[in-house]
């Protein structure tokens, strides 16, 4: 079964912000970041339970070449991406965006 990936508005804003950050540094970095996020999202659509549970129903997927985590939960046949945050950010996105499901 293939799960459908849904980015919440907050996760979409996170993603856009990171891409803009890398574009300002080097467009090649932005391209590699988007490729890596796409690869993780494809993996999540096939195997959403492969990544560790973090808190409650929230799981996290670590990017390999970039210091970012993707926070998500599985809801029936959906994988809802709640946040894409830098690893060293201190506030817990899985708490602040708990009801962000669209």
N, CA, C and O atoms as a GROMACS GRO file, in nm:
protein
  408
    1UNK      N    1   0.084  -0.119   0.000
    1UNK     CA    2   0.000   0.000   0.000
    1UNK      C    3   0.088   0.125   0.000
    1UNK      O    4   0.187   0.133   0.074
    2UNK      N    5   0.053   0.219  -0.082
    2UNK     CA    6   0.126   0.345  -0.088
    2UNK      C    7   0.044   0.452  -0.016
    2UNK      O    8  -0.074   0.470  -0.045
    3UNK      N    9   0.107   0.521   0.076
    3UNK     CA   10   0.042   0.626   0.154
    3UNK      C   11   0.056   0.759   0.080
    3UNK      O   12   0.156   0.784   0.012
    4UNK      N   13  -0.046   0.842   0.094
    4UNK     CA   14  -0.042   0.975   0.032
    4UNK      C   15   0.028   1.071   0.128
    4UNK      O   16   0.000   1.070   0.248
    5UNK      N   17   0.117   1.153   0.076
    5UNK     CA   18   0.190   1.251   0.156
    5UNK      C   19   0.115   1.384   0.152
    5UNK      O   20   0.076   1.432   0.046
    6UNK      N   21   0.094   1.442   0.271
    6UNK     CA   22   0.030   1.572   0.283
    6UNK      C   23   0.119   1.662   0.367
    6UNK      O   24   0.152   1.628   0.481
    7UNK      N   25   0.156   1.776   0.312
    7UNK     CA   26   0.232   1.874   0.390
    7UNK      C   27   0.135   1.970   0.454
    7UNK      O   28   0.052   2.030   0.386
    8UNK      N   29   0.145   1.985   0.584
    8UNK     CA   30   0.062   2.084   0.653
    8UNK      C   31   0.108   2.223   0.610
    8UNK      O   32   0.218   2.237   0.557
    9UNK      N   33   0.026   2.325   0.631
    9UNK     CA   34   0.068   2.461   0.597
    9UNK      C   35   0.198   2.500   0.669
    9UNK      O   36   0.283   2.567   0.610
   10UNK      N   37   0.213   2.458   0.793
   10UNK     CA   38   0.335   2.489   0.867
   10UNK      C   39   0.456   2.420   0.807
   10UNK      O   40   0.563   2.481   0.795
   11UNK      N   41   0.442   2.293   0.770
   11UNK     CA   42   0.553   2.220   0.708
   11UNK      C   43   0.587   2.279   0.573
   11UNK      O   44   0.705   2.286   0.536
   12UNK      N   45   0.487   2.319   0.499
   12UNK     CA   46   0.510   2.382   0.369
   12UNK      C   47   0.589   2.512   0.386
   12UNK      O   48   0.680   2.540   0.309
   13UNK      N   49   0.553   2.590   0.488
   13UNK     CA   50   0.626   2.715   0.518
   13UNK      C   51   0.769   2.684   0.562
   13UNK      O   52   0.862   2.753   0.521
   14UNK      N   53   0.786   2.580   0.644
   14UNK     CA   54   0.921   2.539   0.686
   14UNK      C   55   1.007   2.505   0.564
   14UNK      O   56   1.120   2.551   0.550
   15UNK      N   57   0.950   2.423   0.477
   15UNK     CA   58   1.021   2.376   0.358
   15UNK      C   59   1.062   2.495   0.269
   15UNK      O   60   1.176   2.504   0.225
   16UNK      N   61   0.968   2.584   0.244
   16UNK     CA   62   0.996   2.701   0.161
   16UNK      C   63   1.105   2.788   0.221
   16UNK      O   64   1.192   2.839   0.151
   17UNK      N   65   1.099   2.804   0.352
   17UNK     CA   66   1.198   2.886   0.422
   17UNK      C   67   1.338   2.826   0.409
   17UNK      O   68   1.435   2.899   0.386
   18UNK      N   69   1.350   2.696   0.425
   18UNK     CA   70   1.481   2.630   0.414
   18UNK      C   71   1.533   2.639   0.271
   18UNK      O   72   1.651   2.665   0.249
   19UNK      N   73   1.446   2.617   0.175
   19UNK     CA   74   1.488   2.626   0.034
   19UNK      C   75   1.537   2.767   0.003
   19UNK      O   76   1.640   2.783  -0.062
   20UNK      N   77   1.465   2.870   0.049
   20UNK     CA   78   1.510   3.008   0.028
   20UNK      C   79   1.646   3.032   0.093
   20UNK      O   80   1.732   3.097   0.035
   21UNK      N   81   1.664   2.979   0.214
   21UNK     CA   82   1.791   2.993   0.286
   21UNK      C   83   1.906   2.936   0.202
   21UNK      O   84   2.008   3.002   0.182
   22UNK      N   85   1.888   2.813   0.152
   22UNK     CA   86   1.993   2.751   0.072
   22UNK      C   87   2.010   2.819  -0.063
   22UNK      O   88   2.122   2.824  -0.115
   23UNK      N   89   1.904   2.870  -0.122
   23UNK     CA   90   1.916   2.945  -0.248
   23UNK      C   91   2.004   3.067  -0.231
   23UNK      O   92   2.083   3.101  -0.319
   24UNK      N   93   1.990   3.134  -0.116
   24UNK     CA   94   2.074   3.252  -0.090
   24UNK      C   95   2.221   3.216  -0.072
   24UNK      O   96   2.309   3.296  -0.104
   25UNK      N   97   2.248   3.097  -0.023
   25UNK     CA   98   2.385   3.053  -0.003
   25UNK      C   99   2.443   2.999  -0.134
   25UNK      O  100   2.550   3.040  -0.180
   26UNK      N  101   2.368   2.904  -0.194
   26UNK     CA  102   2.414   2.839  -0.316
   26UNK      C  103   2.296   2.764  -0.378
   26UNK      O  104   2.241   2.674  -0.314
   27UNK      N  105   2.255   2.798  -0.500
   27UNK     CA  106   2.143   2.729  -0.564
   27UNK      C  107   2.162   2.578  -0.573
   27UNK      O  108   2.065   2.502  -0.570
   28UNK      N  109   2.286   2.534  -0.584
   28UNK     CA  110   2.314   2.391  -0.589
   28UNK      C  111   2.275   2.322  -0.458
   28UNK      O  112   2.224   2.210  -0.460
   29UNK      N  113   2.300   2.389  -0.345
   29UNK     CA  114   2.259   2.336  -0.214
   29UNK      C  115   2.107   2.324  -0.206
   29UNK      O  116   2.055   2.224  -0.155
   30UNK      N  117   2.037   2.424  -0.255
   30UNK     CA  118   1.891   2.421  -0.254
   30UNK      C  119   1.840   2.303  -0.335
   30UNK      O  120   1.746   2.234  -0.294
   31UNK      N  121   1.901   2.279  -0.448
   31UNK     CA  122   1.861   2.167  -0.533
   31UNK      C  123   1.886   2.033  -0.463
   31UNK      O  124   1.801   1.944  -0.467
   32UNK      N  125   2.002   2.019  -0.400
   32UNK     CA  126   2.032   1.894  -0.328
   32UNK      C  127   1.939   1.874  -0.209
   32UNK      O  128   1.900   1.762  -0.180
   33UNK      N  129   1.905   1.984  -0.141
   33UNK     CA  130   1.811   1.974  -0.028
   33UNK      C  131   1.675   1.925  -0.077
   33UNK      O  132   1.617   1.834  -0.017
   34UNK      N  133   1.624   1.984  -0.184
   34UNK     CA  134   1.492   1.942  -0.234
   34UNK      C  135   1.494   1.797  -0.281
   34UNK      O  136   1.397   1.724  -0.262
   35UNK      N  137   1.605   1.755  -0.342
   35UNK     CA  138   1.616   1.614  -0.384
   35UNK      C  139   1.614   1.520  -0.265
   35UNK      O  140   1.550   1.415  -0.269
   36UNK      N  141   1.683   1.558  -0.158
   36UNK     CA  142   1.686   1.472  -0.041
   36UNK      C  143   1.551   1.466   0.028
   36UNK      O  144   1.508   1.359   0.071
   37UNK      N  145   1.483   1.580   0.039
   37UNK     CA  146   1.348   1.580   0.098
   37UNK      C  147   1.255   1.496   0.013
   37UNK      O  148   1.176   1.418   0.067
   38UNK      N  149   1.262   1.510  -0.119
   38UNK     CA  150   1.177   1.429  -0.207
   38UNK      C  151   1.202   1.279  -0.187
   38UNK      O  152   1.108   1.200  -0.185
   39UNK      N  153   1.328   1.242  -0.172
   39UNK     CA  154   1.362   1.100  -0.151
   39UNK      C  155   1.304   1.049  -0.020
   39UNK      O  156   1.251   0.938  -0.015
   40UNK      N  157   1.314   1.128   0.086
   40UNK     CA  158   1.256   1.088   0.215
   40UNK      C  159   1.104   1.077   0.205
   40UNK      O  160   1.045   0.983   0.258
   41UNK      N  161   1.041   1.172   0.137
   41UNK     CA  162   0.895   1.168   0.123
   41UNK      C  163   0.851   1.046   0.043
   41UNK      O  164   0.748   0.985   0.075
   42UNK      N  165   0.927   1.009  -0.058
   42UNK     CA  166   0.894   0.887  -0.133
   42UNK      C  167   0.907   0.763  -0.044
   42UNK      O  168   0.825   0.671  -0.050
   43UNK      N  169   1.010   0.763   0.037
   43UNK     CA  170   1.028   0.650   0.131
   43UNK      C  171   0.913   0.645   0.231
   43UNK      O  172   0.863   0.538   0.263
   44UNK      N  173   0.873   0.762   0.281
   44UNK     CA  174   0.761   0.767   0.376
   44UNK      C  175   0.632   0.717   0.312
   44UNK      O  176   0.550   0.654   0.379
   45UNK      N  177   0.612   0.743   0.185
   45UNK     CA  178   0.489   0.698   0.119
   45UNK      C  179   0.485   0.546   0.108
   45UNK      O  180   0.377   0.487   0.101
   46UNK      N  181   0.602   0.482   0.105
   46UNK     CA  182   0.608   0.336   0.097
   46UNK      C  183   0.617   0.269   0.233
   46UNK      O  184   0.558   0.163   0.256
   47UNK      N  185   0.692   0.332   0.326
   47UNK     CA  186   0.719   0.270   0.457
   47UNK      C  187   0.710   0.374   0.568
   47UNK      O  188   0.812   0.409   0.627
   48UNK      N  189   0.591   0.424   0.600
   48UNK     CA  190   0.582   0.531   0.698
   48UNK      C  191   0.617   0.489   0.841
   48UNK      O  192   0.647   0.574   0.925
   49UNK      N  193   0.613   0.360   0.869
   49UNK     CA  194   0.642   0.313   1.005
   49UNK      C  195   0.790   0.277   1.023
   49UNK      O  196   0.828   0.222   1.127
   50UNK      N  197   0.873   0.306   0.924
   50UNK     CA  198   1.014   0.270   0.930
   50UNK      C  199   1.095   0.365   1.019
   50UNK      O  200   1.207   0.332   1.059
   51UNK      N  201   1.041   0.481   1.049
   51UNK     CA  202   1.114   0.580   1.128
   51UNK      C  203   1.065   0.578   1.272
   51UNK      O  204   0.952   0.538   1.299
   52UNK      N  205   1.150   0.620   1.366
   52UNK     CA  206   1.116   0.607   1.508
   52UNK      C  207   1.005   0.700   1.556
   52UNK      O  208   0.988   0.811   1.506
   53UNK      N  209   0.930   0.650   1.655
   53UNK     CA  210   0.828   0.731   1.723
   53UNK      C  211   0.900   0.828   1.814
   53UNK      O  212   0.995   0.791   1.884
   54UNK      N  213   0.854   0.951   1.814
   54UNK     CA  214   0.918   1.053   1.896
   54UNK      C  215   0.833   1.087   2.017
   54UNK      O  216   0.882   1.086   2.130
   55UNK      N  217   0.706   1.117   1.993
   55UNK     CA  218   0.615   1.155   2.102
   55UNK      C  219   0.473   1.127   2.057
   55UNK      O  220   0.430   1.178   1.953
   56UNK      N  221   0.401   1.047   2.132
   56UNK     CA  222   0.264   1.012   2.093
   56UNK      C  223   0.265   0.942   1.958
   56UNK      O  224   0.330   0.838   1.942
   57UNK      N  225   0.194   0.999   1.862
   57UNK     CA  226   0.187   0.941   1.728
   57UNK      C  227   0.292   1.001   1.634
   57UNK      O  228   0.306   0.957   1.520
   58UNK      N  229   0.366   1.100   1.683
   58UNK     CA  230   0.463   1.168   1.596
   58UNK      C  231   0.591   1.087   1.580
   58UNK      O  232   0.643   1.030   1.675
   59UNK      N  233   0.638   1.085   1.457
   59UNK     CA  234   0.762   1.018   1.420
   59UNK      C  235   0.856   1.122   1.361
   59UNK      O  236   0.815   1.232   1.325
   60UNK      N  237   0.983   1.085   1.351
   60UNK     CA  238   1.078   1.176   1.289
   60UNK      C  239   1.164   1.102   1.189
   60UNK      O  240   1.206   0.989   1.212
   61UNK      N  241   1.191   1.170   1.078
   61UNK     CA  242   1.282   1.118   0.976
   61UNK      C  243   1.397   1.215   0.964
   61UNK      O  244   1.377   1.335   0.944
   62UNK      N  245   1.518   1.164   0.975
   62UNK     CA  246   1.638   1.245   0.970
   62UNK      C  247   1.691   1.249   0.827
   62UNK      O  248   1.707   1.144   0.763
   63UNK      N  249   1.718   1.368   0.777
   63UNK     CA  250   1.783   1.380   0.648
   63UNK      C  251   1.928   1.340   0.663
   63UNK      O  252   1.988   1.361   0.768
   64UNK      N  253   1.987   1.282   0.559
   64UNK     CA  254   2.124   1.230   0.569
   64UNK      C  255   2.229   1.339   0.554
   64UNK      O  256   2.325   1.342   0.631
   65UNK      N  257   2.213   1.427   0.457
   65UNK     CA  258   2.319   1.524   0.429
   65UNK      C  259   2.290   1.664   0.480
   65UNK      O  260   2.374   1.753   0.467
   66UNK      N  261   2.175   1.685   0.537
   66UNK     CA  262   2.136   1.817   0.588
   66UNK      C  263   2.089   1.802   0.732
   66UNK      O  264   2.031   1.699   0.767
   67UNK      N  265   2.112   1.903   0.816
   67UNK     CA  266   2.077   1.891   0.959
   67UNK      C  267   1.930   1.921   0.988
   67UNK      O  268   1.897   2.006   1.070
   68UNK      N  269   1.841   1.850   0.918
   68UNK     CA  270   1.698   1.873   0.935
   68UNK      C  271   1.626   1.743   0.966
   68UNK      O  272   1.667   1.635   0.926
   69UNK      N  273   1.517   1.757   1.040
   69UNK     CA  274   1.428   1.646   1.074
   69UNK      C  275   1.291   1.674   1.015
   69UNK      O  276   1.245   1.788   1.012
   70UNK      N  277   1.227   1.569   0.969
   70UNK     CA  278   1.088   1.579   0.922
   70UNK      C  279   1.002   1.513   1.028
   70UNK      O  280   1.019   1.394   1.058
   71UNK      N  281   0.910   1.590   1.085
   71UNK     CA  282   0.818   1.539   1.186
   71UNK      C  283   0.684   1.508   1.117
   71UNK      O  284   0.633   1.590   1.041
   72UNK      N  285   0.630   1.390   1.145
   72UNK     CA  286   0.508   1.349   1.076
   72UNK      C  287   0.430   1.251   1.162
   72UNK      O  288   0.479   1.198   1.262
   73UNK      N  289   0.306   1.228   1.119
   73UNK     CA  290   0.225   1.122   1.178
   73UNK      C  291   0.147   1.054   1.068
   73UNK      O  292   0.125   1.111   0.961
   74UNK      N  293   0.106   0.932   1.095
   74UNK     CA  294   0.029   0.854   0.999
   74UNK      C  295  -0.116   0.857   1.041
   74UNK      O  296  -0.149   0.831   1.157
   75UNK      N  297  -0.203   0.890   0.947
   75UNK     CA  298  -0.347   0.900   0.973
   75UNK      C  299  -0.419   0.823   0.863
   75UNK      O  300  -0.443   0.876   0.754
   76UNK      N  301  -0.454   0.698   0.892
   76UNK     CA  302  -0.516   0.606   0.797
   76UNK      C  303  -0.423   0.587   0.677
   76UNK      O  304  -0.316   0.527   0.692
   77UNK      N  305  -0.461   0.636   0.558
   77UNK     CA  306  -0.375   0.617   0.440
   77UNK      C  307  -0.294   0.742   0.406
   77UNK      O  308  -0.244   0.757   0.295
   78UNK      N  309  -0.283   0.833   0.504
   78UNK     CA  310  -0.208   0.958   0.485
   78UNK      C  311  -0.084   0.961   0.573
   78UNK      O  312  -0.084   0.909   0.684
   79UNK      N  313   0.020   1.022   0.522
   79UNK     CA  314   0.136   1.060   0.601
   79UNK      C  315   0.133   1.212   0.605
   79UNK      O  316   0.154   1.277   0.503
   80UNK      N  317   0.106   1.267   0.722
   80UNK     CA  318   0.093   1.412   0.736
   80UNK      C  319   0.224   1.468   0.790
   80UNK      O  320   0.266   1.438   0.902
   81UNK      N  321   0.288   1.549   0.707
   81UNK     CA  322   0.413   1.613   0.747
   81UNK      C  323   0.376   1.736   0.827
   81UNK      O  324   0.312   1.828   0.775
   82UNK      N  325   0.416   1.738   0.952
   82UNK     CA  326   0.379   1.847   1.042
   82UNK      C  327   0.484   1.957   1.046
   82UNK      O  328   0.450   2.074   1.061
   83UNK      N  329   0.611   1.920   1.033
   83UNK     CA  330   0.718   2.020   1.042
   83UNK      C  331   0.845   1.969   0.978
   83UNK      O  332   0.870   1.848   0.972
   84UNK      N  333   0.925   2.062   0.930
   84UNK     CA  334   1.060   2.033   0.881
   84UNK      C  335   1.150   2.132   0.954
   84UNK      O  336   1.156   2.250   0.918
   85UNK      N  337   1.219   2.084   1.057
   85UNK     CA  338   1.294   2.172   1.146
   85UNK      C  339   1.441   2.134   1.151
   85UNK      O  340   1.479   2.018   1.132
   86UNK      N  341   1.522   2.234   1.176
   86UNK     CA  342   1.665   2.214   1.198
   86UNK      C  343   1.682   2.130   1.324
   86UNK      O  344   1.606   2.145   1.420
   87UNK      N  345   1.780   2.042   1.325
   87UNK     CA  346   1.801   1.952   1.438
   87UNK      C  347   1.826   2.024   1.570
   87UNK      O  348   1.795   1.971   1.677
   88UNK      N  349   1.883   2.142   1.564
   88UNK     CA  350   1.919   2.212   1.687
   88UNK      C  351   1.815   2.314   1.733
   88UNK      O  352   1.840   2.392   1.825
   89UNK      N  353   1.700   2.314   1.670
   89UNK     CA  354   1.593   2.402   1.714
   89UNK      C  355   1.534   2.349   1.843
   89UNK      O  356   1.515   2.229   1.858
   90UNK      N  357   1.505   2.439   1.936
   90UNK     CA  358   1.468   2.394   2.071
   90UNK      C  359   1.319   2.370   2.092
   90UNK      O  360   1.282   2.289   2.177
   91UNK      N  361   1.231   2.439   2.019
   91UNK     CA  362   1.088   2.422   2.046
   91UNK      C  363   1.035   2.295   1.980
   91UNK      O  364   1.075   2.262   1.868
   92UNK      N  365   0.946   2.226   2.046
   92UNK     CA  366   0.895   2.098   1.994
   92UNK      C  367   0.780   2.118   1.894
   92UNK      O  368   0.669   2.151   1.936
   93UNK      N  369   0.804   2.098   1.766
   93UNK     CA  370   0.700   2.122   1.665
   93UNK      C  371   0.585   2.024   1.673
   93UNK      O  372   0.473   2.057   1.632
   94UNK      N  373   0.609   1.902   1.724
   94UNK     CA  374   0.500   1.805   1.729
   94UNK      C  375   0.395   1.846   1.832
   94UNK      O  376   0.282   1.796   1.828
   95UNK      N  377   0.430   1.934   1.925
   95UNK     CA  378   0.332   1.984   2.022
   95UNK      C  379   0.261   2.107   1.966
   95UNK      O  380   0.139   2.117   1.974
   96UNK      N  381   0.337   2.200   1.911
   96UNK     CA  382   0.279   2.326   1.864
   96UNK      C  383   0.194   2.310   1.739
   96UNK      O  384   0.108   2.394   1.712
   97UNK      N  385   0.216   2.204   1.664
   97UNK     CA  386   0.140   2.185   1.540
   97UNK      C  387   0.053   2.060   1.543
   97UNK      O  388   0.020   2.005   1.438
   98UNK      N  389   0.015   2.017   1.658
   98UNK     CA  390  -0.060   1.893   1.673
   98UNK      C  391  -0.188   1.890   1.589
   98UNK      O  392  -0.220   1.786   1.531
   99UNK      N  393  -0.259   2.001   1.580
   99UNK     CA  394  -0.386   2.002   1.506
   99UNK      C  395  -0.372   2.053   1.364
   99UNK      O  396  -0.472   2.082   1.299
  100UNK      N  397  -0.252   2.065   1.314
  100UNK     CA  398  -0.224   2.116   1.181
  100UNK      C  399  -0.230   2.000   1.082
  100UNK      O  400  -0.126   1.945   1.047
  101UNK      N  401  -0.348   1.963   1.038
  101UNK     CA  402  -0.364   1.843   0.956
  101UNK      C  403  -0.402   1.869   0.811
  101UNK      O  404  -0.441   1.775   0.742
  102UNK      N  405  -0.393   1.992   0.763
  102UNK     CA  406  -0.431   2.016   0.623
  102UNK      C  407  -0.317   2.066   0.541
  102UNK      O  408  -0.332   2.091   0.422
   0.00000   0.00000   0.00000
